[in-house]
Amino acid sequence: MLRLLKYELRKTLLSKLILLAVTLVAEAVFLVGLWGGRDNSLAIGAVLLFFIAITGIAMMGILSVATLHKDMNTRQGYMLFMTPNSCYKILGAKVIECGLSILIAGAFFFALGWLDFSLLLGKGANQQIWDMFRDMIRTINESITLDAAHISALVFSMLASWLCTITTAYLADVVSSSLLNGKKGNGFVTFLLFLALNWAISKLLSLVPSSLGTLTVLIIQGSAALVLAGVMYVITARLMEKYLSV
């Protein structure tokens, strides 16, 4: 599994280095505007950093799905299924790599954002940053209390939900490459399957009663999302074993 994980990390390394380079350029624009008193550069840098942070974290999941699609649809990638590794290990390495990449990217952009706001606001910045962070969190869920337990539960729930979305995309892509390969309109059918599964999952997670309390709801929803991600993983790996493994 460790070798497969290293292999998955190497496949997405170039894209991540490009993302890091673009981030550093945007950071340089921000700092030039901050220290040079150039408001236009400051504003452009701040907007670019915010956009890069949002798209960068989302890109971690998209890259993982793209590499799976490439592995199943190119001769070079398909050689992975000819190794003495089960499809459960191959897919598991992709899931772990995706989860680690999201965690690392999220921590990096959060730390960078905190640093930039500290530089921008100067003395007393920590309280102002905390107020901004509180307002941002409340746009996600206005009933969240800003303490360690609630923030941890929110991060856990969001990460679990994103992983569930990624495993759903894995399943849809494997269906396209195995059961529907070569059939007319397979891409459209796969996209509809992805949307339908995500809609069903969101409806299922919304059944958790709010009367249980915000903290409990977040933990239950996150746990349920992880269970559903596990179910998607098993189904996807089973299809890969049956139709793609050599």
N, C-alpha and C positions, 0 to 999 in steps of 0.2 A: 504493500500500500504506500509506503514511504517513497519508493521509486516512482510510482505512478503520480503521487502528489508533486514531487519535484518536476516531473515531466509536464504536468499541467501548469505549474508555475512558470516554467520556461516558455511555454507556448504563448502565454499572455504577457510576458515580461516586457517586450518591446512596446506594446500598447501602453503599458503602465509607465514606462520611462518617458514616452511621449507626453502622457498626461502630466507627469511630474515636471517636465521641461516647460510645458505651456503654463502650468501653475506658477513656476518660478518667474517666467516672463511677466505674467500678470501681477505677481507680487512686487517685482521690480518697478513696474509702472505705478503701482500703489505707493511704494516707498519714495519714488522720485517726486510724486505729487505731494506726499506728506511732508517730506523734508525740504523740498524746493518751493513750497508754497504755491504749487500749481493745482488749482482746484479741478480743472478739467482732467488732468492725469489722475488725480486722487479719485474722482468719481468714476472714471473709466476703469481704473484698477479694481475698485471695490465691486463694481457691477460684474466685471469679468471673473473675479474670484468667487463671487456668489454663484454665478452661472456654472463655473467649472466644478465647484463643490457638488452642486446638485446633480449635474450630468455625469460627473466622475464616479460618484457612488453608484448611480444607476448603471453606468457602463460596466461595472464589475460583473453584474448579472448578465448583461447583454453579451459580454465577451465570452462568458462561460457557455451560454446557449449557442453562440456562433461557433465556438471550437467543437462542440458536440456535433453540430450540423456538418462541419467540415470533416470531422472524423468519419461520419457515416456516409458522406457523399463524394469523397475523393479517394483515389487509390492509395496515396501515401497515408492518409489518415486511417483508412480502413485496415491497414496493416496492424493497427493497435489491437484489433479484435482477433488477430492471428497469434498473439502472444499467449502464454499459458496463464493469463489472468482472467478471472471470471468477470462477466459484465457488471456484477454487483460491485466488485472492487474498482473497475474502471469508472463507473458512474459515481461511486462513493468518493473517489479522489476528486472528481469534478465538483461535487457538492461541498466537500471540505475546503477546496481551493477557493470556491466562490464565497463561502462564509468567512474565511480568513481575510480575503481581499476586501470584502465589505467592511469588516471590523477595522482593519488597518487604515483603509481610506477614510472611514468615518472619524476615527480618532485623530488622524493627521489633519483633516480639514477643520475639525472642531478646535484643535490646539492652535492652528494657524489663525483661525478667525478670532479666537480669544486674544492672541498676541497682537493682531492688527488693531482690534478695538482698543486694547490697552494703550497702544502707541497713539492712536487717534484721539482718544478722550483724555489721556494724561492722568493727572492726579485724581483720585476718586473714581477711576474708570471701572474698577471691579464691581462696584455697586450699580453703576449705569449698565454695564454689560449684563449683570445678573437680571436687571429689570427688563432689558431687551430680550434676554433668553426666556424669561418668564412669560412675556407677551407672546413670543413665538410658540412656546409650548402650549399656551392656552388656546392658540388658534387651532392646534391639533385636537386638544381635549380640554375644554374650559374647566372641568372638574378636577384636574390634576393638581395635587399639592406638590410644591417644589421641595421635596426632601429626598434623601438617598433612596428610600424604598420605592417611591412613585416613579422617579426618574429611571431607576434600574428596571422597573417593571415595564415602563414605556419603551425603553430601548430594546428590551427582550422581546416585547410584543411586535415591534416594528421589524426587527431583524428576522424573527420567526415568520412573519407574514411575507416578507420579501423572499425568504428562502422557499416558502410554500409556492409563491408565484413562479420562481425559477424552476422548481421541480415540475410544476404544471407545464411550463414551456418545454422542459425536457420531454415530458410525455407526449405533448402535441407534436414535437419535432420527430420523435421516434415513430409515432403513428404515421406521419407523413413519409418517412424514409423506409418503413417496412410494410405496413398494411396497405398504404395508398400509393406506394412508389410507382410512378409512371402513369397513374390514372389521371384523367382529365379533371381539372379543378381541385386537385389534391391540396394545393396551397391554401385555397379559399376555405375548404372544409377544415383544414387543420387550424386556421385562424379562428374560425367559428367555434371549434372545439376548445381552444384556449380561452376564448371569451366566456363560453358557457361554463367551463369548469371554474374560472375565477369568480364568475357571478354566483354560482352555487356555493362556493366556499365562503364568499363574503356574506351571503345570506345565512349560512350555517353559523358563522362566527357571531353574527348580530343577534342570534337567539339567546346569547348569554344575558340574563336579566341584569339591568343596571342597579337594581335594588341590592345586589350583593356588595356594592361599593366599588369605587374606581380601581383600587389596587387589586382586588380579587378578580374583577372583570379582565383587567389587563393580563394577569397571570394565566387565567383560564383560557383567554383567547390566544395568547402566545403558545401555551401548551397544546391547545387544539390545533393550531397552525402547524406546529412541529409534528404532531401525530399525522396530520393530513399530508405533510411533506414526506413523511416516512412511507405512507401508503403510496403516494405518487412515485416515490423512488423505487419501491418494490415492484410496482406494476411496470414501470419503465424498464427496469433492469430485466424483468422476466421477458418482456417483449424483445429486448436486445438479445437475450440468451437464445430465444426461440428463432428469431428471424435474421439476426445479424452476426451472431457468433459463428466462427468457422471451426 
